[in-house]
Amino acid sequence: MDTIDARPRVRVPRTASPGEVVQIRTLANHPMENGERLDADGNRVPRHIIHRFVCTFNDETVIEMDIEPSLAANPFIEFEAEVPESGTFHFAWHDDNGDVYEATADIEVA
């Protein structure tokens, strides 16, 4: 199967106070084929989903999750994280084909 352009998008505040809990929103454009759908010829469309999401902040894990086939296309993930210092969030979506879609976002704590 061809690699797709998942174009991950993230929304992280640019600034925060020390220890503030911030809201983070992510979205990855991805078809999330669950392997159950049939094409026009009656053949099963192969499973192709994002099955794992990981977010780190300054190389420390913030959240990691396994994603199941029932999740809709273009998975949207929203969560909160405490930011003790300025740094970089790194986001990674892993799919069944071995592709990893990545994004980063910096936040300044003052």
Backbone as a chain_set.jsonl record, in Angstrom:
{"seq": "MDTIDARPRVRVPRTASPGEVVQIRTLANHPMENGERLDADGNRVPRHIIHRFVCTFNDETVIEMDIEPSLAANPFIEFEAEVPESGTFHFAWHDDNGDVYEATADIEVA", "coords": {"N": [[0.84, -1.181, 0.0], [0.472, 2.275, -0.71], [2.269, 5.013, 0.768], [0.623, 7.461, 2.703], [-0.29, 10.942, 2.856], [-0.42, 12.084, 5.824], [-0.464, 14.506, 7.125], [-0.177, 15.717, 9.913], [-1.627, 17.799, 12.43], [-1.216, 20.109, 15.054], [-2.245, 21.755, 18.051], [-0.973, 23.819, 20.33], [-0.568, 25.884, 23.158], [1.354, 28.914, 22.881], [2.651, 30.065, 25.023], [3.007, 29.646, 28.617], [2.444, 29.539, 32.177], [4.762, 28.585, 34.811], [4.269, 25.22, 35.676], [1.657, 25.228, 34.802], [-1.353, 23.752, 33.548], [-1.997, 22.803, 30.343], [-4.09, 22.754, 27.428], [-4.041, 20.459, 24.782], [-4.393, 19.823, 21.377], [-4.745, 17.524, 18.736], [-4.606, 16.376, 15.348], [-4.695, 14.033, 12.756], [-4.676, 13.594, 9.35], [-5.993, 10.82, 7.964], [-7.052, 7.796, 6.426], [-7.911, 5.578, 7.939], [-8.654, 2.78, 7.439], [-10.483, -0.007, 8.355], [-10.314, -2.666, 7.604], [-12.564, -4.119, 7.118], [-14.266, -3.198, 5.178], [-15.629, -3.488, 1.864], [-14.459, -3.291, -1.513], [-15.503, -1.975, -4.773], [-15.458, -4.256, -6.334], [-16.012, -6.246, -4.587], [-13.927, -7.088, -3.033], [-12.047, -7.278, -0.031], [-10.977, -4.322, 1.539], [-7.737, -3.662, 2.504], [-6.698, -3.549, 5.951], [-5.668, -0.493, 7.355], [-4.613, 1.455, 9.581], [-3.944, 4.109, 11.949], [-2.299, 2.987, 14.625], [-1.038, 3.61, 16.971], [-0.285, 6.257, 19.194], [1.927, 8.709, 20.363], [3.072, 11.13, 22.631], [5.603, 13.298, 23.612], [7.325, 15.423, 25.95], [10.032, 17.42, 26.028], [11.531, 15.049, 25.789], [10.342, 13.397, 27.694], [7.764, 11.101, 28.34], [4.46, 12.064, 27.768], [1.898, 11.231, 27.037], [0.741, 8.126, 25.834], [-0.825, 5.948, 23.59], [-2.718, 3.121, 22.473], [-4.465, 2.629, 19.487], [-7.578, 1.626, 18.264], [-9.215, -0.227, 15.545], [-11.83, 0.773, 15.244], [-11.895, 3.523, 15.462], [-12.681, 6.641, 14.005], [-11.982, 7.991, 10.695], [-9.296, 10.335, 10.203], [-8.142, 10.847, 12.908], [-8.781, 12.616, 15.902], [-7.257, 13.855, 18.706], [-7.363, 14.911, 21.985], [-5.965, 16.332, 24.88], [-4.667, 17.082, 28.2], [-1.738, 18.661, 29.568], [0.81, 19.147, 31.961], [3.1, 21.806, 32.145], [6.253, 22.238, 33.128], [8.424, 23.732, 32.403], [10.031, 25.634, 29.766], [9.951, 24.245, 26.469], [9.794, 21.515, 24.077], [7.136, 19.875, 22.535], [6.721, 16.677, 21.19], [5.138, 14.82, 18.747], [3.881, 11.698, 17.628], [2.453, 9.577, 15.279], [1.747, 6.271, 14.568], [1.373, 3.994, 11.934], [-0.21, 1.033, 10.417], [1.345, 0.335, 8.213], [3.886, 0.814, 8.93], [4.628, 3.399, 8.726], [5.458, 6.565, 10.15], [4.076, 9.451, 11.351], [4.943, 12.695, 12.097], [5.088, 15.547, 14.313], [5.997, 18.688, 15.788], [5.9, 21.021, 18.532], [6.656, 24.039, 20.081], [6.776, 25.474, 23.378], [6.797, 28.266, 25.507], [7.699, 28.847, 28.765], [7.14, 31.118, 31.258]], "CA": [[0.0, 0.0, 0.0], [1.23, 3.513, -0.788], [2.31, 5.907, 1.917], [-0.311, 8.569, 2.546], [0.109, 12.212, 3.458], [-1.283, 12.211, 7.001], [-0.467, 15.929, 7.499], [-0.61, 15.946, 11.286], [-1.748, 19.18, 12.899], [-1.271, 20.203, 16.508], [-2.5, 23.074, 18.622], [-0.366, 23.933, 21.655], [-0.369, 27.304, 23.463], [2.744, 29.371, 22.697], [3.219, 30.399, 26.326], [2.317, 29.148, 29.807], [3.106, 29.802, 33.456], [5.372, 27.364, 35.34], [3.332, 24.282, 36.282], [0.304, 25.356, 34.242], [-1.885, 22.644, 32.765], [-2.447, 23.346, 29.062], [-4.868, 21.864, 26.567], [-3.364, 20.138, 23.53], [-5.279, 19.197, 20.389], [-4.021, 16.979, 17.584], [-5.406, 15.758, 14.289], [-3.909, 13.483, 11.648], [-5.496, 13.174, 8.208], [-5.68, 9.42, 7.69], [-8.32, 7.135, 6.087], [-8.277, 4.624, 8.991], [-9.368, 1.614, 6.901], [-10.527, -1.016, 9.416], [-10.151, -4.009, 7.056], [-13.871, -4.774, 6.993], [-15.005, -2.634, 4.047], [-15.411, -4.12, 0.561], [-14.381, -2.352, -2.634], [-16.553, -2.135, -5.785], [-15.391, -5.621, -6.86], [-16.305, -7.188, -3.511], [-12.704, -7.474, -2.329], [-11.843, -6.587, 1.235], [-9.957, -3.27, 1.543], [-6.824, -4.021, 3.595], [-6.639, -2.696, 7.145], [-4.615, 0.529, 7.349], [-4.997, 2.418, 10.606], [-2.975, 4.58, 12.928], [-2.548, 2.102, 15.761], [-0.342, 4.079, 18.166], [-0.008, 7.691, 19.295], [2.827, 9.014, 21.469], [3.47, 12.525, 22.78], [6.618, 13.538, 24.635], [7.702, 16.817, 26.208], [11.458, 17.396, 26.395], [11.921, 13.632, 25.821], [9.594, 12.674, 28.729], [6.457, 10.706, 27.826], [3.284, 12.748, 28.3], [0.78, 10.314, 26.807], [0.888, 7.15, 24.752], [-2.054, 5.153, 23.516], [-2.98, 2.23, 21.35], [-5.703, 3.029, 18.823], [-8.271, 0.464, 17.708], [-9.762, -0.014, 14.205], [-13.145, 1.42, 15.2], [-11.762, 4.971, 15.487], [-13.028, 7.252, 12.716], [-10.928, 8.588, 9.878], [-8.76, 11.614, 10.67], [-8.273, 10.831, 14.367], [-8.613, 13.828, 16.699], [-6.905, 13.502, 20.077], [-7.258, 16.095, 22.835], [-5.565, 15.984, 26.233], [-4.03, 18.156, 28.951], [-0.395, 18.345, 30.044], [1.438, 20.158, 32.816], [4.379, 22.234, 31.578], [7.079, 22.794, 34.194], [9.507, 24.551, 31.853], [9.967, 25.803, 28.315], [10.418, 23.052, 25.782], [9.199, 21.069, 22.826], [6.293, 18.688, 22.462], [6.925, 15.884, 19.982], [3.974, 13.965, 18.523], [4.134, 10.655, 16.617], [1.353, 8.666, 14.958], [2.316, 5.091, 13.91], [0.314, 3.237, 11.26], [0.013, -0.383, 10.123], [2.346, 0.154, 7.159], [5.202, 1.158, 9.458], [4.874, 4.83, 8.572], [5.317, 7.382, 11.35], [3.784, 10.84, 11.012], [5.446, 13.426, 13.249], [4.97, 17.002, 14.404], [6.529, 19.252, 17.025], [5.41, 22.348, 18.9], [7.385, 24.632, 21.198], [6.03, 26.285, 24.319], [7.673, 29.036, 26.367], [7.191, 28.995, 30.127], [7.744, 32.304, 31.877]], "C": [[0.882, 1.24, 0.0], [1.193, 4.275, 0.527], [1.341, 7.049, 1.66], [0.261, 9.816, 3.192], [-0.83, 12.478, 4.635], [-1.379, 13.651, 7.497], [-0.938, 16.171, 8.934], [-0.636, 17.436, 11.618], [-1.852, 19.151, 14.419], [-1.57, 21.634, 16.917], [-2.032, 23.042, 20.072], [-0.225, 25.427, 21.944], [1.102, 27.691, 23.286], [3.431, 29.65, 24.017], [2.369, 29.794, 27.444], [3.09, 29.603, 31.035], [3.735, 28.507, 33.953], [4.323, 26.493, 36.037], [1.913, 24.36, 35.758], [-0.081, 24.1, 33.475], [-2.491, 23.241, 31.496], [-3.211, 22.286, 28.282], [-4.139, 21.694, 25.241], [-4.348, 19.403, 22.632], [-4.447, 18.729, 19.211], [-5.001, 16.37, 16.592], [-4.457, 15.252, 13.213], [-4.874, 13.076, 10.542], [-5.071, 11.76, 7.832], [-6.992, 8.686, 7.434], [-8.808, 6.142, 7.133], [-9.156, 3.483, 8.451], [-9.32, 0.483, 7.921], [-10.384, -2.454, 8.919], [-11.448, -4.767, 6.856], [-14.65, -4.309, 5.752], [-14.654, -3.379, 2.763], [-15.334, -3.051, -0.517], [-15.485, -2.67, -3.643], [-16.591, -3.556, -6.368], [-15.673, -6.679, -5.796], [-15.085, -7.682, -2.761], [-12.545, -6.639, -1.051], [-10.711, -5.559, 1.096], [-9.039, -3.557, 2.735], [-6.873, -3.017, 4.754], [-5.452, -1.747, 7.032], [-5.039, 1.614, 8.327], [-3.769, 2.965, 11.321], [-3.273, 3.758, 14.174], [-1.863, 2.559, 17.049], [-0.087, 5.576, 18.065], [0.863, 7.911, 20.519], [3.131, 10.509, 21.449], [4.498, 12.6, 23.894], [6.82, 15.037, 24.791], [9.12, 16.794, 26.75], [11.915, 15.958, 26.673], [11.295, 12.828, 26.96], [8.211, 12.339, 28.175], [5.341, 11.445, 28.55], [2.079, 11.818, 28.212], [1.176, 9.355, 25.692], [-0.357, 6.29, 24.773], [-2.05, 4.255, 22.299], [-4.351, 2.609, 20.802], [-6.29, 1.807, 18.123], [-8.902, 0.787, 16.353], [-11.09, 0.731, 14.163], [-13.071, 2.938, 15.248], [-11.991, 5.523, 14.084], [-11.792, 7.734, 11.961], [-10.52, 9.919, 10.489], [-8.839, 11.732, 12.191], [-7.896, 12.157, 15.029], [-8.353, 13.394, 18.128], [-6.692, 14.797, 20.847], [-6.912, 15.643, 24.247], [-4.933, 17.206, 26.897], [-2.661, 17.691, 29.422], [0.107, 19.497, 30.903], [2.802, 20.501, 32.231], [5.224, 22.92, 32.662], [8.135, 23.784, 33.706], [9.281, 24.725, 30.351], [10.479, 24.532, 27.641], [9.632, 22.747, 24.526], [8.362, 19.815, 23.04], [6.606, 17.989, 21.148], [5.768, 14.894, 19.899], [4.314, 12.95, 17.437], [2.918, 9.744, 16.504], [1.952, 7.518, 14.155], [1.189, 4.326, 13.225], [0.75, 1.82, 10.914], [1.084, -0.635, 9.07], [3.758, 0.446, 7.642], [5.548, 2.619, 9.289], [4.662, 5.533, 9.911], [5.155, 8.824, 10.896], [4.117, 11.659, 12.252], [5.184, 14.913, 13.135], [5.586, 17.424, 15.719], [5.886, 20.612, 17.269], [6.179, 22.813, 20.13], [6.44, 25.416, 22.083], [7.046, 26.991, 25.234], [7.003, 29.222, 27.726], [7.922, 30.154, 30.782], [6.961, 32.715, 33.113]], "O": [[1.931, 1.253, 0.644], [0.23, 4.198, 1.29], [1.245, 7.549, 0.539], [1.196, 9.738, 3.988], [-1.912, 13.036, 4.455], [-2.311, 13.976, 8.233], [-1.993, 16.769, 9.143], [0.2, 18.215, 11.161], [-2.498, 18.274, 14.993], [-1.203, 22.59, 16.233], [-2.598, 22.35, 20.918], [0.197, 26.176, 21.063], [1.991, 26.872, 23.519], [4.646, 29.496, 24.135], [1.194, 29.477, 27.26], [4.25, 30.004, 30.938], [3.292, 27.427, 33.562], [3.577, 26.976, 36.888], [1.045, 23.625, 36.227], [0.758, 23.465, 32.835], [-3.387, 24.081, 31.565], [-3.001, 21.085, 28.457], [-3.676, 22.669, 24.65], [-5.044, 18.485, 23.066], [-3.558, 19.439, 18.742], [-6.083, 15.911, 16.961], [-3.531, 15.954, 12.808], [-5.793, 12.292, 10.78], [-3.93, 11.531, 7.431], [-7.965, 8.921, 8.151], [-10.009, 5.883, 7.212], [-10.26, 3.253, 8.945], [-8.236, 0.054, 8.315], [-10.335, -3.376, 9.733], [-11.433, -5.935, 6.467], [-15.597, -4.976, 5.334], [-13.527, -3.844, 2.593], [-16.035, -2.041, -0.461], [-16.314, -3.546, -3.394], [-17.635, -4.004, -6.842], [-15.584, -7.875, -6.072], [-15.187, -8.595, -1.942], [-12.87, -5.452, -1.017], [-9.63, -5.877, 0.602], [-9.519, -3.682, 3.862], [-7.062, -1.816, 4.559], [-4.356, -2.16, 6.653], [-5.728, 2.566, 7.961], [-2.698, 2.36, 11.3], [-4.376, 3.825, 14.717], [-2.079, 1.966, 18.105], [0.274, 6.095, 17.009], [0.584, 7.371, 21.59], [3.411, 11.084, 20.397], [4.305, 12.046, 24.976], [6.526, 15.817, 23.885], [9.379, 16.218, 27.807], [12.595, 15.691, 27.664], [11.682, 11.679, 27.175], [7.554, 13.205, 27.599], [5.278, 11.454, 29.78], [1.339, 11.641, 29.18], [1.855, 9.731, 24.736], [-0.877, 5.947, 25.835], [-1.475, 4.569, 21.257], [-5.281, 2.877, 21.562], [-5.572, 1.049, 17.471], [-9.105, 1.96, 16.039], [-11.441, 1.277, 13.117], [-14.099, 3.596, 15.089], [-11.546, 4.937, 13.097], [-10.707, 7.864, 12.528], [-11.298, 10.551, 11.204], [-9.524, 12.614, 12.71], [-6.843, 12.734, 14.756], [-9.143, 12.646, 18.704], [-5.937, 15.671, 20.419], [-7.494, 14.684, 24.755], [-4.693, 18.226, 26.252], [-2.437, 16.502, 29.647], [-0.14, 20.666, 30.609], [3.57, 19.612, 31.864], [4.934, 24.048, 33.06], [8.672, 24.572, 34.486], [8.448, 24.047, 29.75], [11.335, 23.832, 28.182], [8.913, 23.589, 23.989], [8.809, 18.836, 23.638], [6.74, 18.639, 20.11], [5.457, 14.212, 20.875], [4.957, 13.29, 16.444], [2.423, 9.213, 17.498], [2.611, 7.767, 13.146], [0.167, 4.037, 13.846], [1.911, 1.45, 11.088], [1.672, -1.715, 9.039], [4.717, 0.344, 6.876], [6.64, 3.045, 9.663], [3.801, 5.146, 10.701], [5.984, 9.354, 10.155], [3.63, 11.356, 13.341], [5.074, 15.469, 12.042], [5.691, 16.629, 16.653], [5.396, 21.265, 16.347], [6.331, 22.069, 21.098], [5.436, 25.956, 21.619], [8.024, 26.386, 25.674], [5.872, 29.701, 27.811], [9.151, 30.176, 30.856], [7.317, 33.693, 33.772]]}, "num_chains": 1, "name": "protein.A"}
